[in-house]
Amino acid sequence: MKRAFTLALGLGAGVVVGIYIMRRLDDAQRAVQPSNLAGNAGRAAAGFTARLQEAVAEGRLAAAEREAELRGQFDVPNLRSTLGA
C-alpha cells in the first residue's frame, strides 16, 4: 500500500511538472515566432522614438535657457536684436 501511494504521488508530481514545462516551452515558442518578434520590435522602436523626441526637446529647452543665461551674464545681444528684426 505504501509503495502504491508513493508511486502514485511520484507519477502525479511528474505529470504536473511535465505539464508546467510543456506550457512554458509553448509560451517561449510563441514568443519567438516572426510575427511576435516583429510586433515587439515595432513597439520597442516606437517607444524609443518617443523617448528620443522627448529628450531632444528637453535638451533644446535647456540649451535655450543656458544661452539666455550666458547672454545676460556677458551682455551679448541676441542675434535678432543685432539684425534689427
N, C-alpha and C positions, 0 to 999 in steps of 0.2 A: 504494500500500500504506500509506504513512504517513497519507494523508488518511482512508482507511477506518478505520485504527486510532483516529485522533483522533475521527472521527465516532462510532465505537462507544463509545469512552471517554466522550464527552460525553453520548451517549444513556443510557448506563448510570448516569452520575452524576445525570442529570436524573430518571431513574426512581427511583433511591434517595432523592433529596431529595424527590421528589413523594410517594412512599410515606410518608416520615417526616412530611411536612407533613399529609398526609391523616389519619394516625394521631393526630397532636397535635390536629387540629381535631375529630376524632371524640371524643377524650377530653374536650376542652373542651365539646363539645356535650352529652355525657352528664353532665358536672359541673353544668350549669345547668338540667337537667330539674327540673320541680317536685318530683318525689319525692326526688331527691337534695338539693335545696335545703332541703326540709322536714326531712329527716334530719339534715343538717349543722346546721341551726338548732336542732333539738331537742338534739343533742349539745352544742352550744355553750351553750345555756341551762342544761342540766343541770350542765355544768362550772362555769358562772358561779355557779349557785345553791350548789353545794358549796363553792366558794371563798368566797362571801359568808357562808355559815353559819360557816365556819371562822374568818373574820376577825372576825365578831361575837362568837363565843365567846372568841377570843383577847383582844378588846377588853374584854369584860366581866371576864375574869380579871385583866387589867392594871388596870382601874379598881378592882376589889375590893382588889387588893394595894396600890394607891396610897392608897385610902381608909383601909385599916388602918394604913398608914404615917403618914398625916396625923393620924388619930385618936390614935395613940400619941404622936406628936410634940407635939400640942397638948392632950393629955389630955382628949379629948372622948369621953364614953361612947357606947357603941353603942346604937342605938335599942331593941334588945331588952332590954338590961340596964336602960335607963331605964324601960321599961314594966313591968318585973318579970316578963317572960315567960321 
